[in-house]
């Protein structure tokens, strides 16, 4: 229902979105995932006609969003990052205005508005001023607005940002329910959220699409099949001796399982394309050493996400972000921006790397405190 | 478009702005009619209106300041862009909503000549033609205010700049008298104007050659006039300023007691031009 071809957006010299191409089909919940500043909001703004692309085309139900905007926009309901609410109206008035603007028949406006208010559970708030509503309720009014006019596709830009955990769960349930009757495209930088709600995920990084599939498939495609982890009960020397005999092993790390004698966790890196799991089993069994666990080491979703977003980071490094390298000198910028992922990943996600990643933040507050103390001394 | 028009119109009365604008205009109109027509026993309603041009300087910025600036500040413009409605429809809906608010006190003021009839003879034709002229003056100033509002996110800046722009319009004929009347001065002044227009063309179309070409043609024509018929240029710049002055044109309605079609067309053109500029300015933000 939506075809996007070679979508590109430049702000002056800065290319924010680079040649995105994807298709959205009916009846699924799509997740649009990427770190902050990846170009998610820019892309969604272009899909909904709020921004004009520098290059590329967007076809919605056969209508180009810029050549036949009215037909194309009728098929879309959009909730921007900040819900576009008029604070001095009540939700009911506001929704009536949106319904009328979306071309709902005059006689049906009241029914349509009541229906979406029931579905988003804001019927009790209908008469209050939006100004006086909490963030969670405002978000619901925003979603209700997007649902009006029964659009085929509902686009939500970071719908749970700034909500408390209870509200987040409620909004997620609401989105899952929306998915029953509509196609939903949801942007987020929160992985857990996307994995909880979405059927299909598009990961973007630095304005590029780096993966588009179901989450399970994305993870599977990134699984390092050349790494096996085992737990074995045996003396250290025997394990080493046995593993040295097996062909194709690049290296292995042994760590003692704490509290138990002679039980070892071993992570074995193997040449690509070789599956040594069965070989390991027979070798250890025939040597009379019990294997307690044997599995291929699967990266977590987080690792997959970081890997995908930082791989592209490395690829795009030369084209843009010259400014970024300058920024990297000033320590504080490191924490918030994408290169932090790169650091994190390069370190292999071990403890040290993680510390590096947070150092600038802490060191800054430390020094602030020191300043204060010095002040007191004087 | 109808939905946005209704929403905008209601919004003026949900907040103080609509009431304040109406009350202020009627208050001042009441004072002048009282002073000139009732106490002064003068039968011309249009003369009271003549003193009220200056009131627009305060009323119009209040009316227009929020129209587009606030949408941008609160990001509600994203809603309007995502609705099935063109930018032109959006701008027109807002413009007509403001015009309707402005028309309410004008409608009430239309009763004043009828009240005056109770006390003697009033020339209703000149009174209503002047009121119509006053409405058109307001309409063109509102279009200017709408345009200014589309340029900024800040309501305060929007109001102050609109106030300044209307002040300049008001002072235009006075300034025109101060401009040197020699032909070389006019030549230089027109050249500057050509540069400014050339720059505006460039900034709107981003087409360097089009702007350059238009500028060259205009400058060549100007140079031709200067070389072959210098005397035409003498005082011409100040005449053009006077001709363009929005407030001066009110005087034909009021003091000459004429229903001046040229002025009517001029007011409508200014309004249409600035509404067009507004659509361009709103649309341009989507492309940047």
Boltz contact constraints between the chains, C-beta under 6 A:
constraints:
  - contact:
      token1: [A, 48]
      token2: [B, 82]
      max_distance: 6.0
  - contact:
      token1: [A, 49]
      token2: [B, 81]
      max_distance: 6.0
  - contact:
      token1: [A, 50]
      token2: [B, 78]
      max_distance: 6.0
  - contact:
      token1: [A, 50]
      token2: [B, 81]
      max_distance: 6.0
  - contact:
      token1: [A, 51]
      token2: [B, 286]
      max_distance: 6.0
  - contact:
      token1: [A, 52]
      token2: [B, 286]
      max_distance: 6.0
  - contact:
      token1: [A, 52]
      token2: [B, 287]
      max_distance: 6.0
  - contact:
      token1: [A, 70]
      token2: [B, 84]
      max_distance: 6.0
  - contact:
      token1: [A, 73]
      token2: [B, 84]
      max_distance: 6.0
  - contact:
      token1: [A, 74]
      token2: [B, 84]
      max_distance: 6.0
  - contact:
      token1: [A, 78]
      token2: [B, 82]
      max_distance: 6.0
  - contact:
      token1: [A, 80]
      token2: [B, 78]
      max_distance: 6.0
  - contact:
      token1: [A, 82]
      token2: [B, 75]
      max_distance: 6.0
  - contact:
      token1: [A, 84]
      token2: [B, 75]
      max_distance: 6.0
  - contact:
      token1: [A, 84]
      token2: [B, 76]
      max_distance: 6.0
  - contact:
      token1: [A, 84]
      token2: [B, 78]
      max_distance: 6.0
  - contact:
      token1: [A, 84]
      token2: [B, 79]
      max_distance: 6.0
  - contact:
      token1: [A, 88]
      token2: [B, 14]
      max_distance: 6.0
  - contact:
      token1: [A, 97]
      token2: [B, 3]
      max_distance: 6.0
  - contact:
      token1: [A, 97]
      token2: [B, 7]
      max_distance: 6.0
  - contact:
      token1: [A, 100]
      token2: [B, 3]
      max_distance: 6.0
  - contact:
      token1: [A, 101]
      token2: [B, 3]
      max_distance: 6.0
  - contact:
      token1: [A, 101]
      token2: [B, 83]
      max_distance: 6.0
